Amino acid sequence: MDEDKKRLWDVRLGTIAPLLTVIGIIIGVWQFNAGEEHRRSLESTSAIQKDDIEFRRKLWLEKLDAYKAVSAIAGRVIATPPGPDRDKAVQDFTSAYWGAMILVEDKAVEKAMVDFYLELRDEKTGWSRDPDRLKVRGEALIAASRQSLEAGTPANLSQVGRP
């Protein structure tokens, strides 16, 4: 190669090398930005899922507390003989019936609550004189509560948003 050709190649390479460097830097910045956007998207989705799981866990714990309270009250109603103590237990059940249970109960528990409440009302008005009917309704209420709690256990809640 003669000297003119060498100089021409040196000039060409001297011009192309910085151009390739600039193109490489631009591609690197673009890849970095795309990766950061993807990371932010994943973090946002993860935070939303964590918030959803935490909300469902809190709701489950509230449901657990309400179901425990109603089960205890139903047990007191069934076990207490007629008198002022039973009237107080019935009043407590009525308060729970119209109170917090409305927020947390599912359809099966709602039906069992209504059945127990109607049985109490029928017993009070004299329509129902068989104390075993109230026991059966109480057992059904407690069983429905247990099934509802088992269906939504915190272990199951961690699977929210996953296939």
C-alpha positions in Angstrom: 0.0 0.0 0.0 1.3 3.4 -0.8 1.3 6.3 1.5 -1.9 8.0 0.0 -4.0 5.0 0.5 -2.8 4.6 4.1 -3.7 8.2 4.8 -7.1 7.8 3.2 -7.9 4.7 5.4 -6.6 6.5 8.5 -9.0 9.5 7.8 -11.9 7.1 7.1 -11.3 5.1 10.3 -10.8 8.3 12.2 -14.2 9.5 11.1 -16.0 6.2 11.4 -14.7 5.2 14.9 -16.2 8.2 16.8 -19.5 7.7 14.9 -19.6 4.0 15.9 -18.8 5.1 19.5 -21.7 7.6 19.5 -24.1 5.0 18.1 -23.0 2.5 20.7 -23.6 5.0 23.5 -27.0 5.9 22.2 -28.0 2.2 22.0 -26.7 1.7 25.5 -28.7 4.6 26.9 -31.8 3.4 25.1 -31.4 -0.1 26.5 -30.8 1.3 30.0 -34.0 3.4 29.8 -36.0 0.5 28.5 -34.7 -1.7 31.4 -35.5 0.9 34.0 -39.0 1.4 32.6 -39.6 -2.4 32.8 -38.2 -2.5 36.4 -40.6 0.4 37.4 -43.5 -1.4 35.8 -42.7 -4.7 37.7 -42.3 -2.8 41.0 -45.6 -1.1 40.5 -47.4 -4.3 39.7 -45.7 -6.0 42.7 -46.7 -3.2 45.0 -50.3 -3.4 43.8 -50.4 -7.2 44.4 -48.9 -6.8 47.8 -51.5 -4.1 48.7 -54.3 -6.4 47.5 -53.0 -9.4 49.5 -52.6 -7.2 52.6 -56.1 -5.9 52.2 -57.5 -9.4 51.8 -55.6 -10.6 54.8 -57.0 -7.7 56.9 -60.5 -8.5 55.7 -60.0 -12.2 56.5 -58.9 -11.3 60.0 -61.9 -9.0 60.5 -64.1 -11.9 59.2 -62.4 -14.2 61.7 -63.1 -11.9 64.6 -66.7 -11.4 63.6 -67.3 -15.1 63.0 -65.8 -16.0 66.4 -67.9 -13.4 68.2 -71.1 -14.5 66.5 -70.3 -18.2 67.1 -69.8 -17.4 70.8 -73.0 -15.4 71.0 -75.0 -18.2 69.2 -73.5 -20.7 71.7 -74.6 -18.5 74.6 -78.1 -18.2 73.2 -78.4 -21.9 72.8 -76.8 -22.8 76.1 -78.6 -20.2 78.3 -82.0 -21.1 79.7 -84.9 -18.5 79.2 -84.4 -15.5 81.3 -82.6 -12.2 81.4 -79.2 -13.7 80.5 -80.7 -15.3 77.4 -82.5 -12.1 76.5 -79.1 -10.3 76.7 -77.5 -13.0 74.5 -80.3 -12.7 72.0 -79.9 -8.9 72.0 -76.1 -9.3 71.4 -76.9 -11.7 68.5 -79.3 -9.2 67.0 -76.7 -6.4 67.3 -74.1 -8.7 65.5 -76.8 -9.7 62.9 -77.4 -6.1 61.9 -73.8 -4.9 62.6 -70.4 -6.0 61.5 -71.5 -9.3 60.0 -73.1 -7.4 57.1 -69.6 -6.2 56.1 -67.8 -9.6 56.1 -70.3 -12.4 55.6 -70.6 -14.4 52.4 -73.8 -15.9 51.0 -73.7 -19.2 53.0 -73.0 -17.4 56.3 -75.7 -14.8 55.5 -78.2 -17.6 54.9 -77.2 -19.3 58.2 -77.5 -16.0 60.1 -80.9 -15.3 58.7 -82.1 -18.9 59.5 -80.8 -18.6 63.1 -82.3 -15.1 63.5 -85.7 -16.3 62.1 -85.6 -19.3 64.4 -85.0 -17.0 67.4 -87.9 -14.9 66.4 -90.2 -17.9 65.9 -89.2 -19.2 69.3 -89.9 -15.9 70.9 -93.4 -15.6 69.3 -94.2 -19.2 70.1 -94.2 -20.6 66.5 -91.2 -22.9 67.3 -91.2 -24.8 70.5 -88.5 -27.3 69.7 -85.2 -26.2 71.2 -83.3 -28.6 69.0 -84.2 -26.6 65.9 -82.3 -23.6 67.3 -79.3 -25.9 68.0 -79.4 -27.2 64.5 -79.5 -23.6 63.1 -76.6 -22.7 65.5 -74.5 -25.6 64.3 -75.3 -24.7 60.7 -74.2 -21.1 61.4 -70.9 -22.2 62.9 -70.2 -24.8 60.1 -70.9 -22.1 57.5 -68.6 -19.7 59.3 -65.8 -22.3 59.4 -66.2 -23.2 55.7 -66.1 -19.5 54.8 -62.9 -19.0 56.8 -61.2 -22.1 55.4 -62.1 -21.0 51.8 -60.3 -17.7 52.3 -57.3 -18.6 54.5 -54.3 -16.3 54.4 -52.3 -19.1 52.7 -54.8 -19.0 49.8 -54.6 -15.2 49.7 -50.9 -15.2 48.8 -51.9 -16.8 45.5 -53.8 -13.7 44.4 -52.8 -12.7 40.9 -50.9 -15.9 40.2 -51.9 -18.6 37.8 
